[in-house]
Structures are given as C-alpha cells and as structure tokens.
Amino acid sequence: MSTATIMYDVRDARHPLYLAGSGWGGSMRPLGEGVTTDEIMQTADLDWLVEQRPLYTREGGQFAAFEEVGSHVANVRRDTGTVLGVVGSGYRPAQNRTVLDVASEIVRSGEAR
C-alpha cells in the first residue's frame, strides 16, 4: 500500500489541513472548526505522556552494583514503556497536549497565517 506525504508551507492558508487515522475508519477529515485537542490527540495516537527515567551502568561482572548515569536520562512513552531516546539530564520534554494546546490557541487567536 502506498502512502503520500503532503507538505504545506505554514504561510499557505489556502489549503485545508487534514487528519487521517484509525479513529475515523482510516478516512481523512478536514481539520476545521469544532475539532478538539482531544480528538486530534486520540486520532493521531498522541494521547500519551513522556516521562524521564534514569539510566544505569554496571562494570565488573554480573554481580557488580548498578551505578546511575547522572548526565543522561531516557525519554520513555509512559503508556507502553517504549524508549523514545536518550537525552542530557537537563532536557525537559514538551508533552503532546501542551504543544497541541499552544497550536490550538494560535489558530483560535486568528494569528495563524
């Protein structure tokens, strides 16, 4: 099965944006008025949190003690435990809901072009 990726320039407001996903039986639906952040998150499978977990290392054989690696942490998808990546300990992930809420506020303000 072939899939196409359509790219839009942020400044090009002549074309509607679409959201496709299993939530609507795989069909595409234009994103317009009345689409909530919750609908977008569920349909796009973004309704999950990122948490940070410590990393550990062990030297000296199987009975050696684990030592925490303080300089880095693992970003982990909370619902599945999938490791999304390893980052420096000062990094703070932006949660999906926060990013979508900011984007929704920009659209509601009328400042999106």
C-alpha positions in Angstrom: 0.0 0.0 0.0 1.4 3.4 -1.0 1.1 6.5 1.2 1.7 10.0 0.1 3.0 12.8 2.3 1.6 16.3 1.5 3.7 19.2 2.7 2.2 22.6 3.4 4.0 25.9 3.8 2.9 27.4 7.1 2.2 30.7 5.2 -0.1 29.0 2.7 -3.6 29.2 4.3 -5.5 28.5 1.1 -5.4 24.7 1.6 -7.2 22.9 4.5 -5.3 20.6 6.8 -6.4 17.0 7.2 -6.2 14.5 9.9 -6.2 10.8 9.0 -6.3 7.9 11.4 -8.0 4.8 12.7 -10.4 6.9 14.8 -12.4 7.7 11.7 -12.0 4.3 10.0 -8.9 5.4 8.2 -10.7 8.1 6.3 -9.5 11.7 6.1 -11.3 14.5 7.8 -10.6 18.2 7.3 -9.4 19.9 10.4 -11.8 22.8 10.9 -14.0 24.4 13.5 -15.2 22.1 16.2 -12.3 19.6 16.2 -11.0 19.4 19.7 -7.5 18.8 21.0 -8.7 15.5 22.5 -10.0 14.3 19.1 -6.7 15.2 17.4 -4.6 13.5 20.1 -6.7 10.3 20.1 -6.9 10.1 16.3 -3.2 10.8 15.8 -2.2 8.4 18.6 -0.7 11.3 20.6 -2.7 10.8 23.8 0.3 9.7 26.0 2.9 11.3 28.2 6.7 11.3 28.1 8.5 10.6 31.3 12.1 10.6 32.0 13.8 7.6 33.6 17.4 7.3 34.9 20.0 5.2 33.1 22.3 2.7 34.9 25.6 1.1 34.1 27.4 -1.8 35.6 31.0 -2.8 35.4 32.8 -5.8 36.9 30.6 -8.8 36.1 27.0 -9.9 36.7 27.1 -9.3 40.5 28.5 -5.8 40.3 26.3 -3.0 41.6 24.5 -0.7 39.2 25.5 2.9 39.1 23.2 5.7 37.9 24.4 7.7 34.9 23.7 11.2 36.1 24.5 13.0 32.9 21.7 11.4 30.8 18.2 10.1 31.1 15.9 8.0 28.9 12.7 9.6 27.5 10.1 6.9 27.7 6.5 6.7 26.5 4.6 6.2 29.8 1.8 4.0 28.4 4.0 1.5 26.5 7.4 1.8 28.1 9.0 2.4 24.7 12.2 4.3 24.9 11.9 7.3 22.6 15.5 8.5 23.0 18.4 9.3 25.4 18.9 13.0 26.3 21.0 15.1 28.6 19.7 15.2 32.2 18.8 19.0 31.7 16.4 18.3 28.8 12.7 18.7 29.6 10.3 17.1 27.1 7.3 19.0 25.7 4.2 17.0 26.3 2.0 16.4 23.2 -1.0 18.0 24.9 0.9 21.2 25.7 2.2 21.6 22.1 -1.3 21.0 20.7 -2.9 23.4 23.2 -0.4 26.1 22.1 -1.1 25.4 18.4 -4.9 25.5 19.0 -4.6 28.8 20.8 -2.7 30.3 17.9 -5.4 29.1 15.5 -8.2 30.4 17.7 -6.5 33.8 18.0 -6.7 34.3 14.3 -2.9 34.9 14.1 -2.1 31.8 12.2 -1.3 32.6 8.5 
